[in-house]
Amino acid sequence: MGKITGFKEFERKVPSYLPPEERTKNYKEFVVQLPPEDVQTQGARCMDCGIPFCHTGCPLGNIIPDFNDHVYNGKWEAALKSLLSTNNFPEFTGRICPAPCESACVLGINKPPVTIKNIEVSIIDYAYAQGFIKPNPPPFRTGKKVAVVGSGPAGLAAADQLNKAGHLVTVFERSDRLGGLMRYGIPDFKLGKDVVQRRIDLMVAEGVTFRTKAEVGVNVPVSELKEGFDAIVLAGGSTLARDLPIPGRDAKGVYLAMDFLRQNNKRVAGDKFSPEEEILSTGKNVVVIGGGDTGSDCVGTSIRHGAKTVTQIELLPKPPAGRTVETPWPTHPGPRMLSTSSSQAEGCERDWSVLSKEFLKDAEGNLTGIRAVRLQWDGPKFTEIEGSEFIMPAERVYLAMGFLHPEHNLPDQLGVAKDERGNVKAGSDYQTSVPGIFSAGDMRRGQSLVVWAISEGRECARFVDEYLTGQPTRLESKNHTMAEATV
C-alpha cells in the first residue's frame, strides 16, 4: 500500500491533454504526463485493502498495491521489477488499456479510484528515461524452436516469454512492419510507433527473430513451420471485420474502419499512395458506424484530416452516465456506461439507437448520404419507430462494428479445429486439435482488449514451454515470472 492516510489526504489527479486545437494538427501523442513527484503522491492513495480487487480486475493479475507502494516511496526500480513480473509491455497497456483495474479499485466504491494506469505508464517511461531497461538475453538456450505467427500483443508476449525460457523464437508477420494491431490499427496519437519499435528492438537484442512480409500459408508454406519448428503459436488476431450488407454498400466512399486506419498509419510512417488509393476525410461529411474504440479512432483520424463534419452513430441505446444494478462495482462497465473518448471530445456528434437502411449514391456511384431510422429498444429487441426515417449527408462512411473471427486460410491449411464462432479452438492449455500447435489472443478468444491479448500470450507460453521440455513449466502464471525483470 502507499501512505496509510493517503486516500483521505490526496485527491485523484490525472495527466492533462494538449488542447484539441493544438493536438489535432498532427499525429503525435498528446498526453501531458504528471511529474514523478505527483505520481508518487498518487501512489500514496492506494489503501491497505483486505482484498485488493484491482488484482482480479486486471487480466494480467498485475501486483498493483506493490508497485504503488514502491512509487510512493520513490523506489522506482523496485516498482519496475514488480510491474514487469506480470506485464511484458506496460508501455502499451499504460497508454491504451481501458483500465478495468481502476473499475475494480476498492477506493472507487465511494471516491475516485487510484490512477493505476497512469502510475503504470509512468513507471515504464521513467525506467526507459533513466536507462533501467537494458537487453537481458536468457542465460541458456534449450535448442527448441518455436514459430509464432503474428506480431500483435499476443504474439509478442508469447515470443517474449518463450525467449526468456531459452527457446529459439521466430515471429512471422505478414505486414511490412511489426506490431500487428498496435502498428496499423491504433493511431499514432494514441500509441506512438516509436514506443512499439523500441520494445521490438529490445526483443531483437534479447534474441527473438522477426520476419516481415512473411504470410504463413501464402508466401511461407506451412510445411516450413511444421518441419522446421518444434511448436507453433497462432496469434494472428481476429481480422475479419463485420460488414454492413445493405443497399448501396458498393458506393464509393464506404470503407471498413481498419482499411482507413491502416492506410493512415502507413501514411504517417512515410508511405505514399496514389490518388485512386487514398482514403481521406478531408472536407467530407463523415459518418462512423460503431461506437467502440475503433470507431473513436476513425473519429480522431478524420478530424485530423480536416473533415467537414464527423458523426458517430450506434445501433444500441445511449448508455447511462453512471453505474447501474447491471454494472455494479467491481465490474468493468465498458460500453454499458457512457464515456467520452479524447477523439470524441475533439469535435464529434454522437447519436444512438440509429439503424442504417441504405447508402445513397449519385449517378457516378459516389456516396452522398445514409437513409436511417430511429429505434425503440425493449430489452434485447428493437422496433423501428414509425415516421422516424431521416437522411444523413455523408461522403465518407467508416464501418467500425467489430470483428467476426480470424481469417481461415492458415487454420484450414494446418488442419486445426474451429469453434462455433469461427475462432481457432484451443482448450485451457491453449493447444489446438493438432498436437504442437497452440493459439492465443483474439485468434483464440475472439475480439478483445490488448491487455487480454498479452495475458493470453503469456499463459500460452507456459503450456508451450511445458510441451517442449516435458517438465513443469518455469514460466509462472499471473502474479509470477520465471525470469528476472529486464532491469
C-alpha positions as CSV (number, residue, x, y, z in Angstrom):
1,M,0.0,0.0,0.0
2,G,1.0,3.6,-0.2
3,K,0.6,6.1,2.7
4,I,-1.8,4.8,5.4
5,T,-3.9,8.0,5.3
6,G,-3.1,8.9,1.7
7,F,-6.5,8.1,0.3
8,K,-8.0,10.7,2.7
9,E,-5.4,13.4,2.2
10,F,-4.9,13.4,-1.6
11,E,-7.4,13.8,-4.4
12,R,-7.1,11.9,-7.7
13,K,-5.0,13.7,-10.2
14,V,-4.6,12.6,-13.8
15,P,-2.5,13.7,-16.8
16,S,-3.7,16.6,-18.9
17,Y,-4.2,16.7,-22.6
18,L,-3.0,19.3,-25.1
19,P,-5.9,21.4,-26.2
20,P,-7.8,20.0,-29.2
21,E,-7.0,22.9,-31.5
22,E,-3.3,22.1,-30.9
23,R,-3.2,18.3,-30.9
24,T,-5.4,17.8,-34.0
25,K,-2.8,19.5,-36.1
26,N,-0.6,16.3,-36.0
27,Y,-0.5,12.7,-35.1
28,K,1.8,12.9,-32.1
29,E,0.8,11.6,-28.6
30,F,-0.8,14.5,-26.7
31,V,-1.0,13.3,-23.1
32,V,1.0,15.6,-20.7
33,Q,2.2,13.2,-18.1
34,L,2.5,14.1,-14.4
35,P,5.9,14.8,-13.0
36,P,7.4,12.0,-10.9
37,E,6.7,13.7,-7.6
38,D,2.9,13.9,-8.4
39,V,2.9,10.3,-9.5
40,Q,4.4,9.4,-6.1
41,T,1.6,11.3,-4.4
42,Q,-1.0,9.4,-6.4
43,G,0.7,6.1,-5.3
44,A,0.0,7.2,-1.7
45,R,-3.7,6.9,-2.4
46,C,-3.5,3.1,-2.6
47,M,-5.2,1.7,0.5
48,D,-4.4,-1.3,2.7
49,C,-7.3,-3.3,1.2
50,G,-8.1,-6.6,2.8
51,I,-8.7,-8.0,-0.7
52,P,-7.2,-5.9,-3.5
53,F,-9.8,-6.3,-6.1
54,C,-7.6,-4.5,-8.6
55,H,-5.7,-7.8,-9.0
56,T,-8.8,-9.5,-10.3
57,G,-9.9,-6.5,-12.4
58,C,-6.6,-6.8,-14.3
59,P,-6.4,-9.6,-16.9
60,L,-2.7,-9.8,-16.2
61,G,-3.0,-10.0,-12.5
62,N,-0.7,-7.1,-12.0
63,I,0.5,-6.7,-8.4
64,I,-0.8,-3.2,-8.2
65,P,-0.5,-2.4,-4.5
66,D,3.2,-3.4,-4.6
67,F,4.2,-1.1,-7.3
68,N,2.0,1.7,-6.0
69,D,3.8,1.4,-2.6
70,H,7.2,1.4,-4.3
71,V,6.4,4.5,-6.3
72,Y,5.1,6.3,-3.3
73,N,8.4,5.6,-1.5
74,G,10.5,6.6,-4.6
75,K,11.7,3.0,-5.2
76,W,11.3,3.2,-9.0
77,E,13.5,0.2,-9.9
78,A,11.6,-2.0,-7.4
79,A,8.3,-0.7,-8.9
80,L,9.6,-1.6,-12.3
81,K,10.6,-5.1,-11.3
82,S,7.1,-5.7,-9.8
83,L,5.4,-4.4,-12.9
84,L,7.4,-6.4,-15.4
85,S,6.9,-9.6,-13.4
86,T,3.4,-9.7,-14.7
87,N,3.2,-7.4,-17.7
88,N,5.7,-7.7,-20.6
89,F,4.6,-4.4,-22.2
90,P,3.4,-1.8,-19.7
91,E,4.3,1.0,-22.2
92,F,1.4,-0.4,-24.3
93,T,-1.2,-1.0,-21.7
94,G,-0.4,2.2,-19.8
95,R,-1.4,4.1,-23.0
96,I,-4.3,2.2,-24.5
97,C,-5.8,-0.1,-21.8
98,P,-9.3,1.0,-20.6
99,A,-8.1,0.2,-17.1
100,P,-10.5,-2.4,-15.7
101,C,-8.2,-2.4,-12.7
102,E,-9.4,1.1,-11.8
103,S,-13.1,0.0,-12.1
104,A,-12.3,-2.7,-9.5
105,C,-10.3,-0.4,-7.2
106,V,-11.8,-0.5,-3.7
107,L,-11.4,3.2,-3.2
108,G,-13.6,3.6,-6.3
109,I,-16.6,2.4,-4.2
110,N,-17.2,5.9,-2.9
111,K,-14.3,8.1,-4.2
112,P,-12.4,8.4,-7.5
113,P,-10.2,5.3,-7.8
114,V,-6.4,5.2,-7.7
115,T,-4.8,6.3,-11.0
116,I,-3.3,2.9,-11.6
117,K,-3.0,3.2,-15.4
118,N,-1.1,6.4,-15.1
119,I,1.2,5.1,-12.4
120,E,1.9,2.1,-14.6
121,V,3.0,4.1,-17.7
122,S,4.9,6.5,-15.5
123,I,7.0,3.6,-14.1
124,I,8.0,2.2,-17.5
125,D,8.6,5.6,-19.2
126,Y,10.7,6.7,-16.2
127,A,12.6,3.4,-16.4
128,Y,13.4,4.0,-20.1
129,A,14.4,7.6,-19.4
130,Q,16.7,6.6,-16.6
131,G,18.3,3.7,-18.6
132,F,17.0,1.0,-16.3
133,I,15.8,-1.0,-19.4
134,K,18.6,-3.0,-21.0
135,P,18.7,-6.1,-23.1
136,N,18.7,-9.2,-20.9
137,P,19.2,-12.3,-23.1
138,P,18.4,-15.7,-21.5
139,P,21.5,-17.3,-19.8
140,F,21.0,-20.6,-21.7
141,R,19.3,-22.0,-24.8
142,T,17.2,-25.2,-24.9
143,G,17.7,-25.7,-28.6
144,K,13.9,-25.9,-29.1
145,K,12.5,-23.8,-31.9
146,V,9.1,-22.1,-31.7
147,A,7.3,-20.3,-34.6
148,V,4.9,-17.5,-33.6
149,V,2.5,-16.4,-36.3
150,G,1.5,-12.7,-35.7
151,S,3.4,-9.9,-34.1
152,G,0.5,-8.3,-32.3
153,P,0.3,-8.1,-28.5
154,A,-0.5,-11.8,-28.0
155,G,2.3,-12.9,-30.4
156,L,4.8,-10.6,-28.9
157,A,4.0,-11.6,-25.3
158,A,4.3,-15.3,-26.2
159,A,7.6,-14.7,-28.1
160,D,9.0,-12.7,-25.2
161,Q,8.1,-15.3,-22.6
162,L,9.4,-18.2,-24.6
163,N,12.6,-16.4,-25.4
164,K,13.1,-15.8,-21.7
165,A,12.7,-19.6,-21.2
166,G,15.6,-20.1,-23.5
167,H,13.8,-21.3,-26.6
168,L,14.7,-20.1,-30.1
169,V,11.7,-18.0,-31.2
170,T,10.9,-16.7,-34.7
171,V,7.9,-14.4,-35.2
172,F,6.3,-14.4,-38.7
173,E,4.4,-11.2,-39.6
174,R,2.7,-10.8,-42.9
175,S,2.8,-6.9,-42.9
176,D,5.8,-4.9,-43.8
177,R,6.2,-3.6,-40.2
178,L,5.9,-5.3,-36.9
179,G,3.3,-4.7,-34.1
180,G,0.1,-6.0,-35.6
181,L,-2.9,-4.0,-34.4
182,M,-0.7,-1.7,-32.4
183,R,1.2,-0.8,-35.5
184,Y,-1.6,-0.4,-38.1
185,G,-4.8,-0.4,-36.1
186,I,-4.3,2.1,-33.3
187,P,-3.5,5.7,-34.4
188,D,-0.1,7.2,-33.6
189,F,-1.7,9.9,-31.5
190,K,-2.8,7.2,-29.0
191,L,0.2,4.9,-29.3
192,G,3.4,6.3,-30.9
193,K,5.0,3.8,-33.1
194,D,8.4,4.7,-31.7
195,V,7.1,3.2,-28.5
196,V,6.3,-0.1,-30.3
197,Q,9.5,-0.1,-32.2
198,R,11.6,0.5,-29.0
199,R,10.2,-2.7,-27.5
200,I,10.7,-4.8,-30.6
201,D,14.3,-3.6,-30.8
202,L,14.8,-4.7,-27.2
203,M,13.3,-8.2,-28.1
204,V,15.7,-8.4,-31.1
205,A,18.6,-7.6,-28.8
206,E,17.5,-10.4,-26.5
207,G,17.4,-12.9,-29.2
208,V,14.0,-13.0,-30.8
209,T,14.0,-13.3,-34.6
210,F,11.4,-11.4,-36.7
211,R,10.4,-11.9,-40.3
212,T,8.2,-9.4,-42.0
213,K,6.3,-9.8,-45.3
214,A,6.0,-13.4,-44.3
215,E,2.4,-14.6,-44.6
216,V,2.3,-18.2,-43.5
217,G,0.1,-20.2,-45.8
218,V,0.7,-17.8,-48.7
219,N,4.4,-16.9,-49.3
220,V,5.7,-19.0,-46.4
221,P,4.5,-22.6,-46.8
222,V,3.0,-24.3,-43.7
223,S,5.5,-27.1,-44.3
224,E,8.3,-24.8,-43.3
225,L,6.8,-24.3,-39.9
226,K,5.8,-28.0,-39.4
227,E,9.3,-29.3,-40.4
228,G,11.5,-26.5,-39.0
229,F,10.0,-25.8,-35.6
230,D,9.1,-27.9,-32.5
231,A,6.0,-25.9,-31.7
232,I,3.8,-23.3,-33.4
233,V,1.8,-20.5,-31.8
234,L,-1.1,-19.0,-33.8
235,A,-1.6,-15.4,-32.7
236,G,-2.9,-13.8,-35.9
237,G,-5.7,-11.8,-34.3
238,S,-9.4,-11.6,-35.2
239,T,-9.2,-9.8,-38.5
240,L,-12.4,-10.5,-40.4
241,A,-14.4,-7.3,-39.9
242,R,-18.2,-7.2,-39.6
243,D,-19.6,-5.7,-42.7
244,L,-23.0,-3.9,-43.3
245,P,-24.6,-5.5,-46.4
246,I,-27.4,-3.0,-47.0
247,P,-28.4,-1.5,-50.4
248,G,-25.7,0.9,-51.7
249,R,-22.8,-0.9,-49.9
250,D,-20.9,-0.6,-53.2
251,A,-21.0,3.2,-53.1
252,K,-17.6,4.9,-53.5
253,G,-16.8,6.3,-50.0
254,V,-17.9,3.4,-47.8
255,Y,-14.9,1.7,-46.2
256,L,-14.1,-0.8,-43.4
257,A,-12.6,1.1,-40.5
258,M,-9.3,-0.9,-40.5
259,D,-8.7,-0.2,-44.2
260,F,-8.9,3.5,-43.3
261,L,-6.8,3.4,-40.1
262,R,-4.2,1.1,-41.6
263,Q,-3.6,3.4,-44.6
264,N,-3.4,6.4,-42.4
265,N,-0.8,4.8,-40.1
266,K,1.2,3.8,-43.2
267,R,0.9,7.4,-44.4
268,V,2.2,8.8,-41.1
269,A,5.1,6.3,-41.3
270,G,6.0,7.8,-44.7
271,D,4.3,5.5,-47.2
272,K,2.8,7.1,-50.3
273,F,-0.5,6.3,-52.1
274,S,-1.9,7.1,-55.4
275,P,-5.0,9.4,-55.7
276,E,-7.0,6.3,-56.6
277,E,-5.9,4.5,-53.4
278,E,-6.2,7.4,-51.0
279,I,-8.8,7.2,-48.3
280,L,-9.2,10.7,-46.9
281,S,-11.8,12.5,-44.9
282,T,-10.7,16.0,-45.8
283,G,-13.6,18.3,-46.5
284,K,-16.1,15.5,-46.2
285,N,-19.2,14.8,-44.1
286,V,-18.0,11.7,-42.2
287,V,-20.3,9.1,-40.5
288,V,-18.7,6.5,-38.4
289,I,-20.9,3.5,-37.8
290,G,-20.0,1.8,-34.5
291,G,-19.5,3.3,-31.0
292,G,-16.4,1.5,-29.8
293,D,-12.7,2.2,-29.7
294,T,-12.1,1.6,-33.4
295,G,-14.9,4.0,-34.3
296,S,-13.4,6.6,-31.9
297,D,-10.1,6.1,-33.7
298,C,-11.8,6.8,-37.0
299,V,-13.3,10.0,-35.5
300,G,-9.9,11.3,-34.3
301,T,-8.2,10.5,-37.6
302,S,-11.0,12.1,-39.6
303,I,-10.8,15.3,-37.5
304,R,-7.0,15.4,-38.2
305,H,-7.7,15.1,-41.9
306,G,-9.9,18.2,-41.7
307,A,-13.3,16.6,-42.1
308,K,-16.2,19.0,-42.6
309,T,-18.3,17.2,-40.0
310,V,-17.9,14.0,-38.1
311,T,-20.8,12.0,-36.7
312,Q,-20.6,8.7,-34.8
313,I,-23.8,6.5,-34.7
314,E,-24.6,3.4,-32.7
315,L,-27.3,0.8,-33.0
316,L,-27.7,0.4,-29.3
317,P,-29.4,2.9,-27.0
318,K,-27.4,5.6,-25.1
319,P,-25.9,4.0,-22.0
320,P,-26.4,5.5,-18.5
321,A,-23.8,8.0,-17.3
322,G,-23.0,6.0,-14.1
323,R,-23.1,2.5,-12.7
324,T,-26.5,0.7,-12.5
325,V,-27.6,-2.6,-11.0
326,E,-26.3,-4.2,-14.2
327,T,-22.8,-2.8,-13.7
328,P,-22.1,-2.9,-10.0
329,W,-18.7,-2.5,-8.5
330,P,-16.2,-4.1,-9.1
331,T,-17.2,-5.0,-12.6
332,H,-15.8,-3.1,-15.6
333,P,-18.8,-1.4,-17.2
334,G,-17.1,-0.9,-20.6
335,P,-19.6,0.2,-23.2
336,R,-22.5,-0.3,-20.8
337,M,-21.7,3.1,-19.1
338,L,-21.4,6.4,-21.0
339,S,-17.9,7.7,-21.6
340,T,-16.4,10.2,-23.9
341,S,-13.1,9.4,-25.6
342,S,-10.4,12.0,-26.3
343,S,-11.2,11.8,-30.0
344,Q,-15.0,12.3,-29.5
345,A,-14.2,15.3,-27.3
346,E,-12.3,16.9,-30.2
347,G,-15.5,17.6,-32.2
348,C,-17.9,14.8,-32.9
349,E,-21.6,14.5,-32.9
350,R,-22.9,11.2,-31.4
351,D,-26.2,9.5,-31.9
352,W,-27.7,6.3,-30.5
353,S,-30.5,3.9,-31.5
354,V,-29.9,4.5,-35.2
355,L,-30.3,1.8,-37.8
356,S,-28.7,2.4,-41.2
357,K,-31.1,1.2,-44.0
358,E,-29.4,2.3,-47.2
359,F,-26.2,4.0,-48.5
360,L,-27.2,6.7,-51.0
361,K,-25.1,7.5,-54.1
362,D,-25.1,9.7,-57.1
363,A,-25.1,8.8,-60.8
364,E,-21.4,8.2,-60.7
365,G,-21.7,5.8,-57.7
366,N,-20.2,8.3,-55.1
367,L,-21.6,8.1,-51.6
368,T,-24.0,11.1,-50.8
369,G,-25.7,10.0,-47.6
370,I,-27.3,7.4,-45.4
371,R,-31.0,6.6,-45.1
372,A,-31.6,5.7,-41.5
373,V,-34.3,5.1,-39.0
374,R,-34.6,5.5,-35.2
375,L,-35.2,2.5,-33.0
376,Q,-37.2,1.8,-29.9
377,W,-35.5,-0.8,-27.7
378,D,-37.4,-3.2,-25.4
379,G,-34.8,-5.3,-23.6
380,P,-32.6,-7.1,-26.2
381,K,-35.1,-6.4,-29.0
382,F,-35.8,-3.3,-31.0
383,T,-38.5,-2.0,-33.3
384,E,-38.3,0.8,-35.9
385,I,-40.1,3.9,-34.8
386,E,-42.7,4.7,-37.4
387,G,-42.2,8.0,-39.2
388,S,-38.6,8.5,-37.8
389,E,-36.8,7.8,-41.1
390,F,-34.2,10.5,-41.9
391,I,-31.3,11.2,-44.3
392,M,-27.7,11.8,-43.0
393,P,-25.4,13.6,-45.5
394,A,-22.2,11.7,-45.9
395,E,-19.4,11.4,-48.4
396,R,-17.4,9.1,-46.2
397,V,-18.7,6.2,-44.1
398,Y,-16.4,4.1,-41.9
399,L,-17.7,0.7,-40.7
400,A,-16.4,0.1,-37.2
401,M,-18.7,-2.7,-36.0
402,G,-16.2,-5.1,-34.6
403,F,-14.7,-8.3,-35.9
404,L,-16.2,-11.8,-36.5
405,H,-13.2,-14.2,-36.3
406,P,-9.7,-14.8,-37.7
407,E,-9.2,-15.5,-41.4
408,H,-9.4,-19.2,-42.0
409,N,-6.8,-19.8,-44.7
410,L,-4.0,-20.7,-42.3
411,P,-6.0,-22.6,-39.7
412,D,-7.5,-24.7,-42.5
413,Q,-4.1,-25.5,-44.0
414,L,-2.9,-26.6,-40.6
415,G,-6.0,-28.7,-40.1
416,V,-6.8,-27.1,-36.7
417,A,-10.4,-27.2,-35.5
418,K,-12.5,-24.1,-35.1
419,D,-15.2,-23.3,-32.5
420,E,-18.8,-22.3,-33.2
421,R,-17.8,-18.6,-33.6
422,G,-15.1,-19.4,-36.2
423,N,-12.2,-18.8,-33.8
424,V,-9.3,-21.3,-33.5
425,K,-10.5,-23.9,-31.0
426,A,-8.0,-24.3,-28.2
427,G,-8.5,-25.6,-24.7
428,S,-7.4,-24.3,-21.3
429,D,-3.9,-25.4,-22.2
430,Y,-4.0,-23.2,-25.4
431,Q,-3.3,-26.3,-27.5
432,T,-5.4,-26.8,-30.7
433,S,-6.7,-30.0,-32.0
434,V,-3.3,-30.6,-33.7
435,P,-0.5,-31.5,-31.1
436,G,2.2,-29.0,-31.0
437,I,0.1,-26.2,-32.4
438,F,-1.1,-23.6,-29.9
439,S,-3.2,-20.5,-30.2
440,A,-3.6,-17.3,-28.2
441,G,-5.1,-13.8,-28.3
442,D,-8.1,-12.7,-30.4
443,M,-7.5,-15.6,-32.8
444,R,-8.5,-17.9,-29.9
445,R,-10.8,-15.9,-27.7
446,G,-12.3,-13.5,-30.2
447,Q,-12.0,-9.7,-30.4
448,S,-10.9,-8.3,-27.1
449,L,-8.5,-5.9,-25.4
450,V,-4.8,-5.6,-25.8
451,V,-4.3,-6.4,-22.1
452,W,-6.2,-9.7,-22.6
453,A,-4.0,-10.5,-25.7
454,I,-0.9,-10.0,-23.6
455,S,-2.3,-12.2,-20.9
456,E,-3.2,-14.9,-23.4
457,G,0.3,-14.8,-24.9
458,R,1.9,-15.2,-21.5
459,E,-0.4,-18.1,-20.5
460,C,0.0,-19.8,-23.8
461,A,3.8,-19.6,-23.5
462,R,3.6,-21.6,-20.2
463,F,2.0,-24.5,-21.9
464,V,4.3,-24.4,-24.9
465,D,7.3,-24.5,-22.6
466,E,5.8,-27.5,-20.8
467,Y,5.1,-29.2,-24.1
468,L,8.7,-28.6,-25.3
469,T,10.5,-29.6,-22.1
470,G,8.2,-32.4,-20.8
471,Q,8.5,-30.9,-17.4
472,P,6.5,-28.4,-15.2
473,T,6.9,-25.0,-16.8
474,R,9.3,-22.5,-15.3
475,L,7.1,-19.7,-16.6
476,E,4.7,-18.9,-13.8
477,S,1.1,-17.7,-14.2
478,K,-0.3,-14.3,-13.4
479,N,1.5,-12.9,-10.4
480,H,4.8,-14.6,-11.0
481,T,7.6,-14.9,-13.6
482,M,10.4,-17.4,-14.2
483,A,12.9,-14.7,-15.2
484,E,14.2,-11.6,-13.5
485,A,12.7,-8.4,-14.8
486,T,14.7,-6.8,-17.6
487,V,16.4,-4.2,-15.4
